[in-house]
Amino acid sequence: MIFADGAETSGRSFYRQRQQYWLTRKERLNALWRLHMKKITAWILTLASLALVMSSCGASTSQSNTSSPTTTTGQTTPADASGTTEPSETTASTASSASDPTTVSTPTLTESVTPVPADPMEVLKGKTALFCGDSIVMASTHDTKHAAFYGWPGRIKDQYGMSVGKNVGVDGASVSNCRGNNTVVNQVINNSKTKYDFVILEGGVNDAWDCQPIGSPIQLPASETKVADLDLSTLAGGLENLLYRTKKLYPDATIGYVINFKMTMRMGYLTEMEEYIDAIKRICEKWGVPYLNLYEDEEFNEAFKKSSRYLADGCHPNSAGYDLIAPYIAQFMADIYGKEYTPFFEPDLTEEQIKEILKGKTAAFFGDSITYAEKDSAYGAGYGFAGRISADYGLESYKNFAAKDAAVSPKLGENTVLKQVKGAEGGSYDFVVLGGGLTDASNTVSLGVVSKMTAENYDESKLNLKTFAGGLDQLLYETVTRYPDATIVYVVNYKPNPSKATGMAGRMSLYVEAIEKACAKWGVACLNLYTNPTFNKTFDITAKTNSTDGILPNSAGYDLLAPVIARFLAETYAAKS
């Protein structure tokens, strides 16, 4: 589970620090075990205290009228479902609740502590909930053990003793208005005459299915956002409208959002939903709505890779899948119940702010043919987005070290991105921009596995440099070692035209996943244009407007790329600062 409480921090959402609520099943179980042990300990202490008091009383009655000093003893009652121990009336008035080791405070994004989980069996018992969403919530056909409208809502209601668990999900429902009136917000509105303890929302699958534009949140805090200004045709606009309506119609309810697991069905952007997910997280934070992020829960998705066991069709859970999901959502509901989350909004940088950040800076660019810009007819090879960023945003200087057909892995020869990095040794740069992967994929270089090695135990001899992942580890280690003070970013290129691509270049998703994983490990910011549906739709690689060959940008293509990369550089630099 990845959880956001809206605490203030710096940087855009793709590199913003977030509270990791539960990372592994083992950690969740250990935390629950600690909670129950605290309860048992509290009971033992209570019984011991009572025994001591009774013993003292017995001793005092056998004595004569001799006076003896009296001591007020603070007794402890059993811990409640949140793990907080309540002091009795005899507890010394000077005792501070903050000193109680069992007291649990709401974590912030900047805290490193792991909060004790609430017990869903205790928290959810007798509560009411409204579940809204699409076919995954509705469970219309694939949950063969039960009728439609059961799914995880029905399991949570029955297994955790809820009095009401109303499932109003609808097949095909969307967050934006791409499906007409079949929207999640209409489910919220149509059921608002009844009060609920919980309103749990889900959606976005059909928006990604239809490749609906993501859009951006209104550049104002939630309290200043005018609903009339929202573009409901975009995911962002639809989600802002959904959260606004839900909070207004259910002011006393605990509201949460469920972000779905990774899917294997290849429709629209279902398998590449990162940009949709990032928008959902950012907007939930803006409106102070906690979310359960199953999409980025590695443990959960590792289980769901066994699609035949948990997924009916690569998208919808089967009965076993709903069995697996229900406890996760129940735990999430218990953890957020009754808590208030501070809305957090960080506006996008303006063009003026981007120019101010980049002005006077120096940059080095390393990469393959796309960075090299061999088809930039307006300015010539070597200019591309590097030259445009320098000219348009006021860099003091830049150097483009990229080379035609350079690869990440040395399997294809000496023409590597790493060779460029080593050849530039001695230079000092504010920005180091890396690129690469297209040449490797075009030549079907084996993917390999990103190692678990870090800077502390790095051993190049243990890398398989004949694989893309091995070359990637080597490249990133050498870059972060040589440029410890620079802002280092990796640009993952847009989707090439599959009909024009060779080897694996038309299906690079696995290479892209490796880049993201390696960048996260080495602390390198990653701009992933490959999975950005908005950019790929705008760029339109199948037309000849921005690429003459369906692979490499032309001058118009570099005009589109430059401001996107410049913005990412500025945002990354600002977050680092």
N, C-alpha and C positions, 0 to 999 in steps of 0.2 A: 504494500500500500504506500502510495506517496500522497502526502497530505499537505495542504497549504492553509495557514491560518491568517494570512493577510498582513503579517507583520512587516514593518518597513525595512527595505534593503535596497541595494543598488543593482543596476544592470537589467537588461532585458531577460525575458523568461527563458531563453535557450541556454543561458549560463547563470541564471539567478540561483542563489543558494536556496534550497528547499529542505524542509524538515522531512527526513526519512522516517515515516511513522512505524511501519513494520517492514523489515527487509526479507526475512526468511521465516518459514514455518517454525523452525527451531527457536528463533528469538521470540515469536509470539507465544509458543508453548512455555518457554522459560519464564516469560513475564507473567503469564497466567499462574504458573506454579508459584512464583514469588508472591503474587497476590494472595493465593489461597494459604500459603505458609504464614503470611502476615496475619490472616484471619485466625488461623489455628493458634499462633503464638499469642494473639490478643486474648483469645478465649482462655488459654492456659494461665496467662497473667491475671486475668480477671478472677478465675477460680482460685489461684494462689493467694491473691489479695483478700478475697472473701474468707478463705481458710485462715489467713493470718489475723484478720479482724475478729473472727469468731473465737480464735484461740486466745487473743488478747482479752476479749470480753470475758471468756471463761476464767482467765487468770485473775482479772480484776475483781470478779465477784467473790473469789475465795480469799481476798485480802480484807484487812480491816479498813477503817476509814482513813488510812494513810494516803496523802495526796501524792500524785505522780504526774510528771509532765505529759501533756497531750500533744500528739503529732497529727496534723491533717494530711492524709495520704491521698494523692491523686490516683483514682482508679481509672482504668482504660476499658472501654467497651469495645465489642468486636468491630472490625473495619467494615464499612459499608461497601456497596458495589463499586465505588470509584477508588477504593483503596485508602480513603481518608479515615483516620481514627478519630472518633468524637470523644472529647473529654467529658467526664461526669461532672455533676454539680460541685463535687468536692475537690476538683482540680484547683490547684493554687491559681489565684487570679493573675499572678505575674508570669505564668507560663505562656509562651508564645506559640501560636499554631505553626509559625514558620519553622520552629525548631523540631517539630514532629517529623521524623524521617519517613512516615507513611503518608504524609500529606502530598497530594499530587496537584501541581499547578498546570494550567494550560500552556503547552510549549509554544515558543515563538520560532520563527525561521532561523534565528541566530543562536538558539540553544542547541547544545549537543547532547542533552540528556534524553534518554528513552523513557517516555511516560509509561506508567503502568496501565495496561488495558482495562477498560471496563468489562464487566461480566455481562454479556448479552442476555443470558438466561434471567438475570435479575433486572436489568435495565428495560428490556423490551416487554416483559410480562405485563399484560393488561393494557398495553399501549395501542394506539391506532395509527395507521399509516396509509397514505395514498401513493401509489406507484404509477408514474407516467413515463411513457416512452414509445418505442417502436415495436417491431415484431419480436425482438429479443426479450422485451419485457412481457409482451402479450403471450408468447409461447403458444402460438395458435395451433401448430401441427406437429412440431418435432419433439415435444415433451410427451412421449407416448405413454408414460405411466399415469398421466393426468389429463384432464380436459383443458381446453384453452383457458387462458387467464389464470393459470396456476403458476408455473415457472418458479423463479426464485421468490416472488412475492408470497405465493402460497406456502412454499417451504418455510420461509422466515416466520410467517404467521403461525403455522401449526407447530413448528419445532421449538419456537421460543415463547409460545403462550401469548401472542398478541390477541387482543380482542377483535380488532379489525385490521385486515390487510387488503385493501381494495386495489385491484389491478385494472387500470383503465388504458393500458397500452394499446396501440392500434397498429396493425400491419401497415408498413409503408410510411409511417409518420416521419416527418422531418422537422428539423429545428428552424431552418429557413422556410420560405413559402414555395420552395421548388415543387412540392407536391400539392399545391393549392391550399385548400382548407384543412387538409390532413396534417395538422401540426401538433407538436407536443403542447404548445401553449394553449390550444383550444381544449385539450384534456384538462389542463389546470383550471381554466375558466369555467368549464361546464360542471365541475365538481366542487366549486367553491362555496356552495351553500352549507356544506358540512365542515366542521372543524376537525383537524387531525393533529396528532402529536408529531408526526413526521410527514414530510412531502419529499419523496425520493424521485429525482429526475434522471432520465437517460436519453440519449439521442446523438445524432451526427452521422450514423451509419448511412442513411439514405442520402444525406447531403453529399457525402464522399462518393457514394455509388453514382450519383448524378453529376459528379465533378462540379458541384456548385461552388461559385466563388467564395473564398473565405472572408474577404473584407477585413476591416479593422474596427476595433472598438472606437466609439466617440472619444475624442481626445480631451475628456473632462472626467472628473471623479463621478461616481455613481450618483451622488446627491445633486449634481449639476447637469446630469445627462437628460436631455429631452427626448422622450420616446418618439415624438413626432419626427425627429431628425434621423431615426434609425432606418437603415436600408434592409428591409426584411427579406430581400432576395439573397442576401449573403448569410453565411453561417454566423458571423459576428453579430450582425444586426438582429437576426432571429434569436440568438442566445441572450443578448442583452434584453430584448423584449420579454423572453421567457422568464428570466431571473427577476426582472422588475415586476412583472405581473404576479409571480409566485410570492415574492416577499410582501407585496401589497395585499394580496388576497388572503394570505395565511400568515399574519404578523406574529402569531404565537407559536407557530410550528417550527420544528427543527428541520431545516432544508438542506439536502445534500445532493450531489451530482455524481453519477456513476459513469466513468469513462471506460468504454469497452476494451476488452482484450484484443490482441492482435489476431487478425483473420487471415485465412489462406485463400479465400475466394478472390479471384482476380476480376473484379468488376469496378470500373471507375478508379478511385484512389483507395479502395478498401485495404490494400496491402501496403500502402504508402501514405498513412494518415498523419504523419508526424506534425505537419503544419496545422492540420485541423485540431489535433490534440493540444498543440501549443496555444492556439487561439482559445480553446475551451478553458485551459488552465488560467490563462491571463484574464479572461473575462470573469471567471468564477472568483478570482482574487479581487478583481475590481469591485464586485458586488458583495464580497464577504461571504461567499458560499463555499463551504468545504467540499472537496471532491475525493473520490476513491479512484485512483489511477491504475486500473488493471492493465492498461496498455504498456506501462513501463515497469510492471512487476515481473521481473525476470523469472522468478520461481513459478509464478502462476502461468506465464506463457510457455515455460518449459513443459509444464504438464499438458497444456493445451496443444502442444505440437503433435501429440498423439491424437490427431484430429478424428480418426475413425472411432476413437473411444469417447470423446467428449463433444465433438461437433458433428452435426448431421450432414452439413453440406459445405463446410468451410467458413460458414458465417453464423448459423444459428446453433446454439447448444442443443444437444439431445438430453434425455433424462439424466444421464450420468454427468453431463456438463452442468446442468442446473443444480445437481447435488453438490458439485464442487464449488460453484460460485456462491451459493446461498450463505454459507458461513462467513465468507469474506465480507459480504454486504451487511450481514447482521452485526459483525464486529465493528464495522465502520459506523453503523447507525448508533450502536451503544457508545462508541467513543465520542461522537459529536453531540449526543443528546444534551440539550439544555445549555450548551455553550454558545457564546457570542463570538463572532469573528470579525475583526476590524477590516473593513474594506481597504484594499491597497491598490492604488493606480499609479503607474509611472508612464507619463506621456511619451510618445515617440519623439525623437530628436527632430527639430526643424532643420531645413536646409542650411539656415544660417548657423545653427549650432554645429552641424557636421563640418561646415567649412572652418569654423573657429577651432574645432578640435584638430583637424588635419593640417591646418595652415602652419607652414614652417617645419613640418615633420619630414623625416626621411624614410624611404621604403625600399625593400628588396623583394623582387618577385621571382619565384622559381616554379617550374612546371613543364607541361608538355606543349603540344601544338596550339592549344586553345590560349594559354598564357602567352606563348610566343607570338601569336597573332599573324600567322603567315598569310592569311587572306584578308587582312585589313588594307584594302585597296586605297582608302582615303589617306592613310598616313604611313603605310608600309609595315613590314614585319618588325616585331619588337616593340610596337607601340600599343595597340590593343587597349584593354581596360586599364593597364598600368599607366600608359601615357595620358589617357583621358582623366584618370583620377588625379594625377599630378597637375595637369593643366587646369582642370575645373575646380579643384578643391585646395589649390595653393600649396602643394608639397614643395619643400625646399629643394629636394632632389629625389630621384628614384633611379634604380637600375633593374632592368629586366634581364635576368640570367636564363630564362626559359629557353628550351631548344625543341626543335621540331622532332616529334615522335619519341620524346623522352619517356622513359618508363620508371615506375617505382621499384620494381624488382630488377635486380641485376641479371636475371635469367636471360634477358634478351640482349645483353651486351653491356658495354660501358656507358652508353647514352642514358644516364639515369638522373633523376632529380637530385639525388644525393651528391653526385659528382658536381652539380652546379653549386650546391651548398658549400661543399669543401673548397671549390674554386674561388668562392667569394670571401674566403677567410681573411680576416683583418679589417673588414668593414664594420661599422657601427650603425645600426638602423633602429628607428623607432618602431617600424613595422616589418615583419617578415611574413610574406604571403606565399603559401605553398599550394600547389595543385598537382594533379596527376591521377592516373588510374585508367584513363581512356585507352592508352597504348597497351597496357597490360590486358585489359578486357578484350580489346580488338584482336589480340594475339592469343587469347584463351590461356593466359598464365594461370596456373593452379592457384586457387584462393588461399589455401592454408588456414592457419588459426593464429589469431592475435595472441601473443604470449602473455603470461602473467608477470613477467619480469618488470621491475621498476628501476629507477635510477640507482637505487641502493644495491640491487643484485644483478644489474645488467651484465650479460655475458654474450657478446656477439657470436661466439662459437656455437651457442645453443640455438641460434636462429636458423630457420630453413630459408635461405635467401633465394631459393628457386621458386618460392611462393610469393604471392602479392603481400600477404600478411607479414611475412618475414621481412621483406624489403620495406614495408611501411613502418614496422617497429624500429628498424635501423635508421630510417630517414628521420623519424620524429625524435628519437633519442639524440641523434647527432645535432639536430636543429636546436632543440631546447638547451642542449649542453653548450653549443657555440654562441647562442644568443639569449643568455639568461635574463637580460634586461629588456628585451624587445617584446612587443605585443605580437604574438605569433597566431596566425589564423590559417585554416585550411579551407580552400574553396572547392566544394564538390560540384561538378558541372551539371548543367541541365540534362534532360534526356535527349540523346541523339535519336534521329529517325530510325526506327528498327529496320525499315526496308533498305536503308543505306548502310547500316552498320555491319561490321564483320565480327566474327568470333562471338564473344559474349557482350559486346558493346551495346547491343540493343536490349539486353537484359542484365543490367549492372547492379541490381538491387543488393546482391550479396556482397559485392565489392564495396558498395556504399555503406552497408552495415559495418563492415570491417573498419572502414575509415572512421566512422562515428565512434566505434568502440575504442579504437586506438587513440583517437584524439582525446576522448574523455579520460583515458588512463594517463596520458602524458600532459594533460592540462592545456591542450591546444583548442582554441575556439573553432568550431566547425560551422561553416555556412553551407547548408545542404540545399542546393538548388534542384537537385535531382528529384526530391520528394516534395517540392514546392509546387502545388497544382496551379496556383495563381501565376507564378512566373512562367511555368511551362506553357500555360494557356496563352499568356501574353506573347511569349517568344515564338510560339507556333513553329516548331522545327519542321513540320511537314510542308509548310509554305516556303517560298524562296525569298521572302522579304528580309529575314535576318540571318539566313544561311543559304549559300548557293549550292551546297552539297548535302545538306541534311545532317552534317556532323560539326563542322567548324563555323564559327560566326563570321559574317562579313562585317563591313563597317557599321551598318545599321544595328547588327547584333551586339557589337561592342558598345554602341551608344546606349543600349538597354542594360547591358551588364555593369557598366562602370558605376552608375549611381547606387545600384543595389549593393555592390561590393564596398563602395565608399561608406555607405550607411553602416554596414556591418563592422568595418574597421573602426569607425567612430564610436559605435555603441560598445564594442569590446574594449576599446581604450578607456572609455568613460567608466565602465564597470570595474576595470582593473585599477583605475585611479581612485 
